């Protein structure tokens, strides 16, 4: 496979935050593993899809950066979770609940659990 040949006909998508990302199916991953590894080694990042839905990201790593890369991914995942929780809190109005009210609810639930 040369640099100009696509893995498949419709595999590059413009992302909403700018930039392009190559999408490949699980079937393509199985059928064209060698070509895909070459792309990853060159620094390309790929989205793996199943039934038209994204299920995984494929990105290259090195021995030297593996632990740092994993830590970075975990931090980003945690930040995304916090952002989601924050948005839900704003939407539901739960951000208005005081610390005392929260502690009161926790005590109430613990007391109920002990009673069972």
N, C-alpha and C positions, 0 to 999 in steps of 0.2 A: 504494500500500500504506500503510495507517495503522499507527501504532505497535502496535496490538493484534493485527493479523493475523499469524499465523505464516507462515513461508515454506513450511512443509509441516506435515503433521499430527503427526508424531512427531520433532520436531527438538530438543527440550530435554532434556538428561540431567543428573542429579545426579552430580557427581564425587565420588570416594571421599575427597578431602581437603576436601570442602565446596564449596559454590557450585554454580552451574549453568553449563552450556556448551551453546551451540546447535550442533548437528551438521547439516551439509548435504551432499548428494551432489554428485559432479562434475556429474551431469546437471542438478541444480538450479542449480549455479553457472553453467552455460551458459545455462539457460533464464531465470533470474531475476537476471541480472547487475546491473541497475540497482537493484533492491531490496536486493540484498546489499551493494552499494557504499554505499548509504544507511546500512545498519546499521553498517558498518565506520566510516564517517565519524562516526557518533554515539558511537563508542567500543566497540562490541560486538566480541568476539573469537569467531571461528567455527572449528570443526573441519571440514575437508573430508574426506569419506569416499569410498572406491571399493570396491565389492563388500562394503560393510558394515564395512570396516576404515579406521581413520584414516590419512590419508596426508600431511596438511598442516594448518598453523595459518594462519588469515588474521586479521591484526590491522592496525589503522591505524598509519600513521607520518606524520611531517611532515618537511618539508625541514630544519627546525631541529634535529630530534632523530634523524634517520635514522642517522647514524654512531654516536651513543651507543646507540641501540636495537640496532644490529647488534653492537656490542661487547658489550653486555649478553647478547644471545642466545648469542654465541660463548662467553662466560665460563660461562654456565649449562650449555651443552653440555659444556664441558671439565670442569666440576665433576661433572656426571653421569657422565662417563666415568671420572673418578678414583674416584668412589664405587663404580661397578661393578667396577673393578679391585680396589679394597680388599675388597669383599665376596667376590670370587672368591679373593683371597689368603687371607682368613680361612677360607673353605670348604675350600680345597686345602691349607692349612697352609704355603703358600709364604712367608708373612710371617716365618717362623722362620729363613729362609736368611740367613746373614750377608753383609755387604758383600764380604768376602774370597771367599766361595763364589761369589757372583755374578760377581765379576771373574775368578775362575778359569774359570768356564763360558764367559765372553765370550772369554777368551784361547784356550781350547780350540777354540771354534767358528771363531775367526779363523785359527788355525793349520790347522785342517782345510780351510778355504776356500782358503788359500794353497797347500796341497798338491794341490789339484785342478787 
